[in-house]
């Protein structure tokens, strides 16, 4: 059988849960997340925010990482609904930058 691409059709990936999005970010390397050297302990905990944020017309979970030792915000991340892409949000400018996926 030969695969056929039909213009206008999109592959719909299985959505992940907010808990899976949190686990995805918590399991990523802190350097990949842009968290290197920002806390002595280096450990962080991720908490989701309510609602969905759109990035490139794709719904994303908005997750905040907090340093475990100081409880200060370490970074904000956006995870696509299928978990295929992760973005870091610059809270000052509102810009997002792709940082990877699973």
Gaussian input, Z-matrix of N, CA and C with variables (Angstrom, degrees):
# hf/3-21g

backbone

0 1
 N
 C     1     B1
 C     2     B2     1     A1
 N     3     B3     2     A2     1     D1
 C     4     B4     3     A3     2     D2
 C     5     B5     4     A4     3     D3
 N     6     B6     5     A5     4     D4
 C     7     B7     6     A6     5     D5
 C     8     B8     7     A7     6     D6
 N     9     B9     8     A8     7     D7
 C    10    B10     9     A9     8     D8
 C    11    B11    10    A10     9     D9
 N    12    B12    11    A11    10    D10
 C    13    B13    12    A12    11    D11
 C    14    B14    13    A13    12    D12
 N    15    B15    14    A14    13    D13
 C    16    B16    15    A15    14    D14
 C    17    B17    16    A16    15    D15
 N    18    B18    17    A17    16    D16
 C    19    B19    18    A18    17    D17
 C    20    B20    19    A19    18    D18
 N    21    B21    20    A20    19    D19
 C    22    B22    21    A21    20    D20
 C    23    B23    22    A22    21    D21
 N    24    B24    23    A23    22    D22
 C    25    B25    24    A24    23    D23
 C    26    B26    25    A25    24    D24
 N    27    B27    26    A26    25    D25
 C    28    B28    27    A27    26    D26
 C    29    B29    28    A28    27    D27
 N    30    B30    29    A29    28    D28
 C    31    B31    30    A30    29    D29
 C    32    B32    31    A31    30    D30
 N    33    B33    32    A32    31    D31
 C    34    B34    33    A33    32    D32
 C    35    B35    34    A34    33    D33
 N    36    B36    35    A35    34    D34
 C    37    B37    36    A36    35    D35
 C    38    B38    37    A37    36    D36
 N    39    B39    38    A38    37    D37
 C    40    B40    39    A39    38    D38
 C    41    B41    40    A40    39    D39
 N    42    B42    41    A41    40    D40
 C    43    B43    42    A42    41    D41
 C    44    B44    43    A43    42    D42
 N    45    B45    44    A44    43    D43
 C    46    B46    45    A45    44    D44
 C    47    B47    46    A46    45    D45
 N    48    B48    47    A47    46    D46
 C    49    B49    48    A48    47    D47
 C    50    B50    49    A49    48    D48
 N    51    B51    50    A50    49    D49
 C    52    B52    51    A51    50    D50
 C    53    B53    52    A52    51    D51
 N    54    B54    53    A53    52    D52
 C    55    B55    54    A54    53    D53
 C    56    B56    55    A55    54    D54
 N    57    B57    56    A56    55    D55
 C    58    B58    57    A57    56    D56
 C    59    B59    58    A58    57    D57
 N    60    B60    59    A59    58    D58
 C    61    B61    60    A60    59    D59
 C    62    B62    61    A61    60    D60
 N    63    B63    62    A62    61    D61
 C    64    B64    63    A63    62    D62
 C    65    B65    64    A64    63    D63
 N    66    B66    65    A65    64    D64
 C    67    B67    66    A66    65    D65
 C    68    B68    67    A67    66    D66
 N    69    B69    68    A68    67    D67
 C    70    B70    69    A69    68    D68
 C    71    B71    70    A70    69    D69
 N    72    B72    71    A71    70    D70
 C    73    B73    72    A72    71    D71
 C    74    B74    73    A73    72    D72
 N    75    B75    74    A74    73    D73
 C    76    B76    75    A75    74    D74
 C    77    B77    76    A76    75    D75
 N    78    B78    77    A77    76    D76
 C    79    B79    78    A78    77    D77
 C    80    B80    79    A79    78    D78
 N    81    B81    80    A80    79    D79
 C    82    B82    81    A81    80    D80
 C    83    B83    82    A82    81    D81
 N    84    B84    83    A83    82    D82
 C    85    B85    84    A84    83    D83
 C    86    B86    85    A85    84    D84
 N    87    B87    86    A86    85    D85
 C    88    B88    87    A87    86    D86
 C    89    B89    88    A88    87    D87
 N    90    B90    89    A89    88    D88
 C    91    B91    90    A90    89    D89
 C    92    B92    91    A91    90    D90
 N    93    B93    92    A92    91    D91
 C    94    B94    93    A93    92    D92
 C    95    B95    94    A94    93    D93
 N    96    B96    95    A95    94    D94
 C    97    B97    96    A96    95    D95
 C    98    B98    97    A97    96    D96
 N    99    B99    98    A98    97    D97
 C   100   B100    99    A99    98    D98
 C   101   B101   100   A100    99    D99
 N   102   B102   101   A101   100   D100
 C   103   B103   102   A102   101   D101
 C   104   B104   103   A103   102   D102
 N   105   B105   104   A104   103   D103
 C   106   B106   105   A105   104   D104
 C   107   B107   106   A106   105   D105
 N   108   B108   107   A107   106   D106
 C   109   B109   108   A108   107   D107
 C   110   B110   109   A109   108   D108
 N   111   B111   110   A110   109   D109
 C   112   B112   111   A111   110   D110
 C   113   B113   112   A112   111   D111
 N   114   B114   113   A113   112   D112
 C   115   B115   114   A114   113   D113
 C   116   B116   115   A115   114   D114
 N   117   B117   116   A116   115   D115
 C   118   B118   117   A117   116   D116
 C   119   B119   118   A118   117   D117
 N   120   B120   119   A119   118   D118
 C   121   B121   120   A120   119   D119
 C   122   B122   121   A121   120   D120
 N   123   B123   122   A122   121   D121
 C   124   B124   123   A123   122   D122
 C   125   B125   124   A124   123   D123
 N   126   B126   125   A125   124   D124
 C   127   B127   126   A126   125   D125
 C   128   B128   127   A127   126   D126
 N   129   B129   128   A128   127   D127
 C   130   B130   129   A129   128   D128
 C   131   B131   130   A130   129   D129
 N   132   B132   131   A131   130   D130
 C   133   B133   132   A132   131   D131
 C   134   B134   133   A133   132   D132
 N   135   B135   134   A134   133   D133
 C   136   B136   135   A135   134   D134
 C   137   B137   136   A136   135   D135
 N   138   B138   137   A137   136   D136
 C   139   B139   138   A138   137   D137
 C   140   B140   139   A139   138   D138
 N   141   B141   140   A140   139   D139
 C   142   B142   141   A141   140   D140
 C   143   B143   142   A142   141   D141
 N   144   B144   143   A143   142   D142
 C   145   B145   144   A144   143   D143
 C   146   B146   145   A145   144   D144
 N   147   B147   146   A146   145   D145
 C   148   B148   147   A147   146   D146
 C   149   B149   148   A148   147   D147
 N   150   B150   149   A149   148   D148
 C   151   B151   150   A150   149   D149
 C   152   B152   151   A151   150   D150
 N   153   B153   152   A152   151   D151
 C   154   B154   153   A153   152   D152
 C   155   B155   154   A154   153   D153
 N   156   B156   155   A155   154   D154
 C   157   B157   156   A156   155   D155
 C   158   B158   157   A157   156   D156
 N   159   B159   158   A158   157   D157
 C   160   B160   159   A159   158   D158
 C   161   B161   160   A160   159   D159
 N   162   B162   161   A161   160   D160
 C   163   B163   162   A162   161   D161
 C   164   B164   163   A163   162   D162
 N   165   B165   164   A164   163   D163
 C   166   B166   165   A165   164   D164
 C   167   B167   166   A166   165   D165
 N   168   B168   167   A167   166   D166
 C   169   B169   168   A168   167   D167
 C   170   B170   169   A169   168   D168
 N   171   B171   170   A170   169   D169
 C   172   B172   171   A171   170   D170
 C   173   B173   172   A172   171   D171
 N   174   B174   173   A173   172   D172
 C   175   B175   174   A174   173   D173
 C   176   B176   175   A175   174   D174
 N   177   B177   176   A176   175   D175
 C   178   B178   177   A177   176   D176
 C   179   B179   178   A178   177   D177
 N   180   B180   179   A179   178   D178
 C   181   B181   180   A180   179   D179
 C   182   B182   181   A181   180   D180
 N   183   B183   182   A182   181   D181
 C   184   B184   183   A183   182   D182
 C   185   B185   184   A184   183   D183
 N   186   B186   185   A185   184   D184
 C   187   B187   186   A186   185   D185
 C   188   B188   187   A187   186   D186
 N   189   B189   188   A188   187   D187
 C   190   B190   189   A189   188   D188
 C   191   B191   190   A190   189   D189
 N   192   B192   191   A191   190   D190
 C   193   B193   192   A192   191   D191
 C   194   B194   193   A193   192   D192
 N   195   B195   194   A194   193   D193
 C   196   B196   195   A195   194   D194
 C   197   B197   196   A196   195   D195
 N   198   B198   197   A197   196   D196
 C   199   B199   198   A198   197   D197
 C   200   B200   199   A199   198   D198
 N   201   B201   200   A200   199   D199
 C   202   B202   201   A201   200   D200
 C   203   B203   202   A202   201   D201
 N   204   B204   203   A203   202   D202
 C   205   B205   204   A204   203   D203
 C   206   B206   205   A205   204   D204
 N   207   B207   206   A206   205   D205
 C   208   B208   207   A207   206   D206
 C   209   B209   208   A208   207   D207
 N   210   B210   209   A209   208   D208
 C   211   B211   210   A210   209   D209
 C   212   B212   211   A211   210   D210
 N   213   B213   212   A212   211   D211
 C   214   B214   213   A213   212   D212
 C   215   B215   214   A214   213   D213
 N   216   B216   215   A215   214   D214
 C   217   B217   216   A216   215   D215
 C   218   B218   217   A217   216   D216
 N   219   B219   218   A218   217   D217
 C   220   B220   219   A219   218   D218
 C   221   B221   220   A220   219   D219
 N   222   B222   221   A221   220   D220
 C   223   B223   222   A222   221   D221
 C   224   B224   223   A223   222   D222
 N   225   B225   224   A224   223   D223
 C   226   B226   225   A225   224   D224
 C   227   B227   226   A226   225   D225
 N   228   B228   227   A227   226   D226
 C   229   B229   228   A228   227   D227
 C   230   B230   229   A229   228   D228
 N   231   B231   230   A230   229   D229
 C   232   B232   231   A231   230   D230
 C   233   B233   232   A232   231   D231
 N   234   B234   233   A233   232   D232
 C   235   B235   234   A234   233   D233
 C   236   B236   235   A235   234   D234
 N   237   B237   236   A236   235   D235
 C   238   B238   237   A237   236   D236
 C   239   B239   238   A238   237   D237
 N   240   B240   239   A239   238   D238
 C   241   B241   240   A240   239   D239
 C   242   B242   241   A241   240   D240
 N   243   B243   242   A242   241   D241
 C   244   B244   243   A243   242   D242
 C   245   B245   244   A244   243   D243
 N   246   B246   245   A245   244   D244
 C   247   B247   246   A246   245   D245
 C   248   B248   247   A247   246   D246
 N   249   B249   248   A248   247   D247
 C   250   B250   249   A249   248   D248
 C   251   B251   250   A250   249   D249
 N   252   B252   251   A251   250   D250
 C   253   B253   252   A252   251   D251
 C   254   B254   253   A253   252   D252
 N   255   B255   254   A254   253   D253
 C   256   B256   255   A255   254   D254
 C   257   B257   256   A256   255   D255
 N   258   B258   257   A257   256   D256
 C   259   B259   258   A258   257   D257
 C   260   B260   259   A259   258   D258
 N   261   B261   260   A260   259   D259
 C   262   B262   261   A261   260   D260
 C   263   B263   262   A262   261   D261
 N   264   B264   263   A263   262   D262
 C   265   B265   264   A264   263   D263
 C   266   B266   265   A265   264   D264
 N   267   B267   266   A266   265   D265
 C   268   B268   267   A267   266   D266
 C   269   B269   268   A268   267   D267
 N   270   B270   269   A269   268   D268
 C   271   B271   270   A270   269   D269
 C   272   B272   271   A271   270   D270
 N   273   B273   272   A272   271   D271
 C   274   B274   273   A273   272   D272
 C   275   B275   274   A274   273   D273
 N   276   B276   275   A275   274   D274
 C   277   B277   276   A276   275   D275
 C   278   B278   277   A277   276   D276
 N   279   B279   278   A278   277   D277
 C   280   B280   279   A279   278   D278
 C   281   B281   280   A280   279   D279
 N   282   B282   281   A281   280   D280
 C   283   B283   282   A282   281   D281
 C   284   B284   283   A283   282   D282
 N   285   B285   284   A284   283   D283
 C   286   B286   285   A285   284   D284
 C   287   B287   286   A286   285   D285
 N   288   B288   287   A287   286   D286
 C   289   B289   288   A288   287   D287
 C   290   B290   289   A289   288   D288
 N   291   B291   290   A290   289   D289
 C   292   B292   291   A291   290   D290
 C   293   B293   292   A292   291   D291
 N   294   B294   293   A293   292   D292
 C   295   B295   294   A294   293   D293
 C   296   B296   295   A295   294   D294
 N   297   B297   296   A296   295   D295
 C   298   B298   297   A297   296   D296
 C   299   B299   298   A298   297   D297
 N   300   B300   299   A299   298   D298
 C   301   B301   300   A300   299   D299
 C   302   B302   301   A301   300   D300
 N   303   B303   302   A302   301   D301
 C   304   B304   303   A303   302   D302
 C   305   B305   304   A304   303   D303

   B1=1.4550
   B2=1.5268
   B3=1.3079
   B4=1.4549
   B5=1.5227
   B6=1.3437
   B7=1.4645
   B8=1.5227
   B9=1.3187
   B10=1.4587
   B11=1.5230
   B12=1.3348
   B13=1.4654
   B14=1.5223
   B15=1.3090
   B16=1.4622
   B17=1.5183
   B18=1.3189
   B19=1.4589
   B20=1.5261
   B21=1.3132
   B22=1.4588
   B23=1.5117
   B24=1.3158
   B25=1.4516
   B26=1.5176
   B27=1.3019
   B28=1.4651
   B29=1.5059
   B30=1.3136
   B31=1.4636
   B32=1.5231
   B33=1.2929
   B34=1.4452
   B35=1.5256
   B36=1.3159
   B37=1.4611
   B38=1.5324
   B39=1.2923
   B40=1.4579
   B41=1.5249
   B42=1.3308
   B43=1.4615
   B44=1.5274
   B45=1.3151
   B46=1.4632
   B47=1.5193
   B48=1.3177
   B49=1.4608
   B50=1.5306
   B51=1.3165
   B52=1.4666
   B53=1.5269
   B54=1.3322
   B55=1.4665
   B56=1.5247
   B57=1.3318
   B58=1.4658
   B59=1.5214
   B60=1.3300
   B61=1.4662
   B62=1.5345
   B63=1.3342
   B64=1.4706
   B65=1.5324
   B66=1.3321
   B67=1.4626
   B68=1.5270
   B69=1.3204
   B70=1.4540
   B71=1.5252
   B72=1.3448
   B73=1.4645
   B74=1.5272
   B75=1.3296
   B76=1.4729
   B77=1.5209
   B78=1.3207
   B79=1.4603
   B80=1.5190
   B81=1.3305
   B82=1.4658
   B83=1.5266
   B84=1.3125
   B85=1.4643
   B86=1.5298
   B87=1.3443
   B88=1.4666
   B89=1.5307
   B90=1.3276
   B91=1.4688
   B92=1.5199
   B93=1.3234
   B94=1.4571
   B95=1.5271
   B96=1.3236
   B97=1.4630
   B98=1.5286
   B99=1.3273
   B100=1.4639
   B101=1.5087
   B102=1.3412
   B103=1.4654
   B104=1.5270
   B105=1.3019
   B106=1.4661
   B107=1.5301
   B108=1.3146
   B109=1.4572
   B110=1.5106
   B111=1.3322
   B112=1.4526
   B113=1.5287
   B114=1.3222
   B115=1.4558
   B116=1.5169
   B117=1.3109
   B118=1.4652
   B119=1.5287
   B120=1.3139
   B121=1.4611
   B122=1.5221
   B123=1.3219
   B124=1.4596
   B125=1.5128
   B126=1.3202
   B127=1.4591
   B128=1.5271
   B129=1.3255
   B130=1.4604
   B131=1.5248
   B132=1.3343
   B133=1.4541
   B134=1.5209
   B135=1.3283
   B136=1.4644
   B137=1.5241
   B138=1.3390
   B139=1.4605
   B140=1.5234
   B141=1.3390
   B142=1.4708
   B143=1.5226
   B144=1.3295
   B145=1.4568
   B146=1.5239
   B147=1.3145
   B148=1.4620
   B149=1.5205
   B150=1.3042
   B151=1.4492
   B152=1.5090
   B153=1.3342
   B154=1.4497
   B155=1.5224
   B156=1.3387
   B157=1.4622
   B158=1.5249
   B159=1.3238
   B160=1.4593
   B161=1.5314
   B162=1.3500
   B163=1.4618
   B164=1.5217
   B165=1.3290
   B166=1.4701
   B167=1.5277
   B168=1.3202
   B169=1.4675
   B170=1.5217
   B171=1.3390
   B172=1.4647
   B173=1.5158
   B174=1.3400
   B175=1.4587
   B176=1.5310
   B177=1.3244
   B178=1.4697
   B179=1.5258
   B180=1.3329
   B181=1.4588
   B182=1.5257
   B183=1.3331
   B184=1.4703
   B185=1.5249
   B186=1.3309
   B187=1.4570
   B188=1.5216
   B189=1.3060
   B190=1.4631
   B191=1.5174
   B192=1.3263
   B193=1.4684
   B194=1.5219
   B195=1.3325
   B196=1.4660
   B197=1.5162
   B198=1.3347
   B199=1.4609
   B200=1.5202
   B201=1.3200
   B202=1.4654
   B203=1.5227
   B204=1.3375
   B205=1.4672
   B206=1.5288
   B207=1.3347
   B208=1.4655
   B209=1.5263
   B210=1.3259
   B211=1.4668
   B212=1.5304
   B213=1.3388
   B214=1.4600
   B215=1.5235
   B216=1.3187
   B217=1.4590
   B218=1.5286
   B219=1.3225
   B220=1.4602
   B221=1.5254
   B222=1.3330
   B223=1.4558
   B224=1.5147
   B225=1.3266
   B226=1.4548
   B227=1.5173
   B228=1.3279
   B229=1.4685
   B230=1.5136
   B231=1.3135
   B232=1.4533
   B233=1.5121
   B234=1.3247
   B235=1.4683
   B236=1.5230
   B237=1.3461
   B238=1.4565
   B239=1.5213
   B240=1.3326
   B241=1.4608
   B242=1.5205
   B243=1.3425
   B244=1.4661
   B245=1.5258
   B246=1.3374
   B247=1.4577
   B248=1.5177
   B249=1.3283
   B250=1.4630
   B251=1.5222
   B252=1.3322
   B253=1.4654
   B254=1.5224
   B255=1.3405
   B256=1.4613
   B257=1.5246
   B258=1.3207
   B259=1.4595
   B260=1.5181
   B261=1.3309
   B262=1.4709
   B263=1.5180
   B264=1.3217
   B265=1.4588
   B266=1.5211
   B267=1.3313
   B268=1.4624
   B269=1.5224
   B270=1.3042
   B271=1.4628
   B272=1.5224
   B273=1.3166
   B274=1.4634
   B275=1.5238
   B276=1.3294
   B277=1.4638
   B278=1.5296
   B279=1.3317
   B280=1.4498
   B281=1.5186
   B282=1.3316
   B283=1.4574
   B284=1.5194
   B285=1.3443
   B286=1.4481
   B287=1.5187
   B288=1.3334
   B289=1.4726
   B290=1.5171
   B291=1.3208
   B292=1.4624
   B293=1.5231
   B294=1.3262
   B295=1.4632
   B296=1.5103
   B297=1.3104
   B298=1.4568
   B299=1.5057
   B300=1.2996
   B301=1.4563
   B302=1.5050
   B303=1.3234
   B304=1.4586
   B305=1.5060
   A1=108.59
   A2=117.06
   A3=122.93
   A4=109.20
   A5=117.23
   A6=118.57
   A7=110.20
   A8=115.65
   A9=121.84
   A10=108.43
   A11=115.24
   A12=120.40
   A13=108.18
   A14=116.04
   A15=120.74
   A16=108.46
   A17=115.44
   A18=120.86
   A19=110.22
   A20=115.04
   A21=120.87
   A22=114.34
   A23=118.20
   A24=120.41
   A25=109.68
   A26=115.69
   A27=120.73
   A28=108.85
   A29=114.38
   A30=119.61
   A31=106.83
   A32=115.90
   A33=120.67
   A34=108.86
   A35=116.27
   A36=120.87
   A37=108.96
   A38=115.27
   A39=121.71
   A40=108.80
   A41=118.59
   A42=119.66
   A43=111.54
   A44=115.25
   A45=120.94
   A46=108.55
   A47=116.54
   A48=121.42
   A49=109.19
   A50=116.02
   A51=120.04
   A52=109.63
   A53=117.43
   A54=120.53
   A55=110.81
   A56=116.57
   A57=120.51
   A58=110.87
   A59=117.52
   A60=121.07
   A61=110.07
   A62=116.66
   A63=121.13
   A64=109.80
   A65=117.40
   A66=121.39
   A67=111.29
   A68=116.92
   A69=120.84
   A70=110.74
   A71=116.96
   A72=121.06
   A73=110.56
   A74=117.64
   A75=119.94
   A76=111.61
   A77=117.96
   A78=121.69
   A79=114.32
   A80=117.57
   A81=120.60
   A82=110.85
   A83=115.11
   A84=122.01
   A85=109.09
   A86=118.22
   A87=120.21
   A88=113.13
   A89=117.93
   A90=119.93
   A91=110.90
   A92=117.25
   A93=121.23
   A94=110.42
   A95=116.09
   A96=121.46
   A97=112.24
   A98=117.69
   A99=120.89
   A100=112.50
   A101=117.71
   A102=122.06
   A103=113.96
   A104=118.58
   A105=120.40
   A106=111.96
   A107=114.46
   A108=121.60
   A109=116.46
   A110=117.90
   A111=118.98
   A112=112.98
   A113=117.32
   A114=120.89
   A115=108.27
   A116=115.97
   A117=120.06
   A118=111.44
   A119=116.49
   A120=119.97
   A121=111.48
   A122=117.25
   A123=120.72
   A124=114.63
   A125=118.13
   A126=121.19
   A127=109.57
   A128=114.95
   A129=118.94
   A130=109.58
   A131=114.89
   A132=122.68
   A133=107.60
   A134=116.39
   A135=121.40
   A136=110.24
   A137=115.62
   A138=122.47
   A139=109.11
   A140=116.66
   A141=119.55
   A142=111.91
   A143=115.59
   A144=121.95
   A145=107.80
   A146=117.34
   A147=122.28
   A148=109.79
   A149=115.95
   A150=120.89
   A151=113.98
   A152=114.48
   A153=122.86
   A154=108.62
   A155=116.44
   A156=123.06
   A157=107.32
   A158=117.11
   A159=120.87
   A160=109.90
   A161=116.04
   A162=122.87
   A163=106.14
   A164=116.71
   A165=121.27
   A166=111.41
   A167=116.12
   A168=123.70
   A169=113.66
   A170=116.02
   A171=121.31
   A172=108.86
   A173=117.74
   A174=119.85
   A175=110.93
   A176=115.05
   A177=121.46
   A178=110.53
   A179=114.85
   A180=121.12
   A181=107.48
   A182=116.58
   A183=121.17
   A184=107.31
   A185=115.92
   A186=122.39
   A187=110.40
   A188=117.25
   A189=122.29
   A190=109.68
   A191=115.74
   A192=121.39
   A193=108.02
   A194=115.70
   A195=122.23
   A196=108.77
   A197=116.63
   A198=120.85
   A199=107.93
   A200=116.65
   A201=121.63
   A202=112.51
   A203=117.25
   A204=119.24
   A205=113.35
   A206=118.82
   A207=120.92
   A208=113.12
   A209=117.34
   A210=123.83
   A211=112.71
   A212=116.29
   A213=120.84
   A214=109.02
   A215=114.90
   A216=118.90
   A217=109.80
   A218=115.22
   A219=121.72
   A220=110.97
   A221=116.82
   A222=120.62
   A223=111.00
   A224=114.67
   A225=121.24
   A226=107.77
   A227=115.92
   A228=122.08
   A229=110.02
   A230=114.85
   A231=122.56
   A232=107.37
   A233=117.00
   A234=122.74
   A235=107.49
   A236=116.97
   A237=120.20
   A238=110.19
   A239=114.99
   A240=120.74
   A241=113.55
   A242=117.18
   A243=120.09
   A244=112.26
   A245=117.54
   A246=121.97
   A247=114.11
   A248=117.62
   A249=121.20
   A250=113.29
   A251=118.15
   A252=120.86
   A253=109.96
   A254=114.59
   A255=122.03
   A256=107.38
   A257=115.77
   A258=122.24
   A259=109.36
   A260=115.74
   A261=120.58
   A262=107.00
   A263=116.06
   A264=122.31
   A265=109.51
   A266=116.69
   A267=121.89
   A268=105.63
   A269=116.82
   A270=121.35
   A271=112.29
   A272=118.27
   A273=120.85
   A274=112.12
   A275=117.19
   A276=120.87
   A277=113.28
   A278=117.57
   A279=121.24
   A280=113.42
   A281=117.52
   A282=121.59
   A283=110.78
   A284=115.49
   A285=120.96
   A286=109.62
   A287=115.05
   A288=121.56
   A289=107.51
   A290=116.20
   A291=120.60
   A292=109.24
   A293=116.27
   A294=119.49
   A295=112.54
   A296=118.02
   A297=119.20
   A298=112.50
   A299=113.77
   A300=121.89
   A301=109.08
   A302=116.82
   A303=120.14
   A304=113.48
   D1=136.68
   D2=179.73
   D3=-102.98
   D4=128.83
   D5=178.02
   D6=-66.55
   D7=145.62
   D8=-178.92
   D9=-125.48
   D10=132.29
   D11=175.84
   D12=-100.69
   D13=125.83
   D14=176.97
   D15=-107.73
   D16=123.46
   D17=-178.17
   D18=-55.50
   D19=136.57
   D20=178.11
   D21=90.11
   D22=-16.52
   D23=178.52
   D24=-85.86
   D25=145.33
   D26=179.51
   D27=-125.33
   D28=145.45
   D29=174.43
   D30=-81.39
   D31=127.04
   D32=178.92
   D33=-98.66
   D34=113.53
   D35=179.03
   D36=-80.46
   D37=155.85
   D38=178.36
   D39=-68.48
   D40=124.89
   D41=-179.99
   D42=-69.84
   D43=151.46
   D44=175.50
   D45=-99.76
   D46=163.25
   D47=177.40
   D48=-85.69
   D49=165.73
   D50=177.68
   D51=-63.27
   D52=-34.53
   D53=178.21
   D54=-64.41
   D55=-39.43
   D56=177.81
   D57=-67.49
   D58=-35.52
   D59=177.12
   D60=-64.50
   D61=-42.05
   D62=177.45
   D63=-61.44
   D64=-46.71
   D65=179.93
   D66=-62.17
   D67=-36.48
   D68=179.54
   D69=-61.61
   D70=-47.76
   D71=-179.27
   D72=-69.28
   D73=-42.16
   D74=179.15
   D75=-62.75
   D76=-28.20
   D77=-179.46
   D78=-85.37
   D79=-5.82
   D80=-179.18
   D81=-80.95
   D82=153.80
   D83=177.39
   D84=-64.67
   D85=129.73
   D86=178.77
   D87=-54.80
   D88=-32.74
   D89=177.95
   D90=-64.92
   D91=-40.67
   D92=177.55
   D93=-62.77
   D94=-36.06
   D95=179.35
   D96=-77.24
   D97=-6.46
   D98=-178.73
   D99=80.33
   D100=27.28
   D101=-175.59
   D102=-107.05
   D103=9.65
   D104=-175.81
   D105=-64.54
   D106=134.10
   D107=173.52
   D108=67.98
   D109=8.59
   D110=-177.16
   D111=-89.23
   D112=-10.80
   D113=178.27
   D114=-147.85
   D115=141.68
   D116=-178.37
   D117=-60.99
   D118=-42.98
   D119=-177.75
   D120=-76.11
   D121=-35.12
   D122=179.48
   D123=78.33
   D124=-8.13
   D125=-179.65
   D126=-85.94
   D127=142.28
   D128=179.78
   D129=-140.89
   D130=159.07
   D131=177.69
   D132=-123.94
   D133=142.39
   D134=-176.57
   D135=-111.16
   D136=133.85
   D137=177.58
   D138=-126.87
   D139=136.52
   D140=178.92
   D141=-81.67
   D142=154.29
   D143=170.76
   D144=-100.42
   D145=159.97
   D146=176.81
   D147=-70.16
   D148=148.77
   D149=173.29
   D150=87.50
   D151=-174.84
   D152=-176.10
   D153=-130.15
   D154=144.22
   D155=177.87
   D156=-114.07
   D157=139.85
   D158=179.25
   D159=-94.92
   D160=131.13
   D161=173.65
   D162=-130.87
   D163=121.40
   D164=-177.36
   D165=50.59
   D166=43.92
   D167=179.19
   D168=61.93
   D169=23.16
   D170=176.71
   D171=-118.82
   D172=130.05
   D173=177.61
   D174=-68.54
   D175=138.38
   D176=-178.75
   D177=-133.47
   D178=147.99
   D179=169.43
   D180=-78.67
   D181=140.62
   D182=175.80
   D183=-104.17
   D184=121.13
   D185=-175.33
   D186=-124.38
   D187=136.76
   D188=177.28
   D189=-109.69
   D190=130.42
   D191=175.91
   D192=-99.80
   D193=134.74
   D194=179.16
   D195=-121.71
   D196=139.78
   D197=175.57
   D198=-65.34
   D199=132.65
   D200=-178.41
   D201=-67.24
   D202=-32.15
   D203=-176.68
   D204=-83.26
   D205=-32.61
   D206=-176.25
   D207=-111.45
   D208=-14.40
   D209=-178.18
   D210=63.06
   D211=19.24
   D212=175.15
   D213=-89.80
   D214=151.58
   D215=-179.04
   D216=-66.85
   D217=131.31
   D218=-178.90
   D219=-99.38
   D220=-31.61
   D221=-179.72
   D222=178.87
   D223=161.79
   D224=176.91
   D225=-120.01
   D226=133.96
   D227=-174.48
   D228=-128.55
   D229=148.00
   D230=177.35
   D231=-119.01
   D232=127.25
   D233=-178.45
   D234=-118.40
   D235=126.36
   D236=179.30
   D237=-61.63
   D238=155.65
   D239=-174.14
   D240=-60.51
   D241=-20.41
   D242=177.46
   D243=-99.97
   D244=-1.37
   D245=179.03
   D246=76.46
   D247=9.16
   D248=-175.72
   D249=-79.30
   D250=-21.32
   D251=-178.35
   D252=-139.18
   D253=145.85
   D254=176.91
   D255=-127.91
   D256=136.21
   D257=179.93
   D258=-124.31
   D259=149.66
   D260=172.01
   D261=-103.75
   D262=131.83
   D263=179.30
   D264=-96.11
   D265=126.49
   D266=171.89
   D267=-82.42
   D268=108.23
   D269=-173.95
   D270=-66.73
   D271=-24.63
   D272=-179.99
   D273=-77.67
   D274=-42.16
   D275=-175.60
   D276=-99.58
   D277=-18.46
   D278=-176.54
   D279=80.15
   D280=5.96
   D281=179.94
   D282=-85.37
   D283=149.36
   D284=177.28
   D285=-116.36
   D286=148.91
   D287=179.25
   D288=-133.86
   D289=128.62
   D290=178.06
   D291=-65.36
   D292=134.36
   D293=178.92
   D294=-122.60
   D295=-3.53
   D296=176.78
   D297=131.41
   D298=-169.34
   D299=-179.50
   D300=-155.83
   D301=-170.17
   D302=-176.79
   D303=-64.05

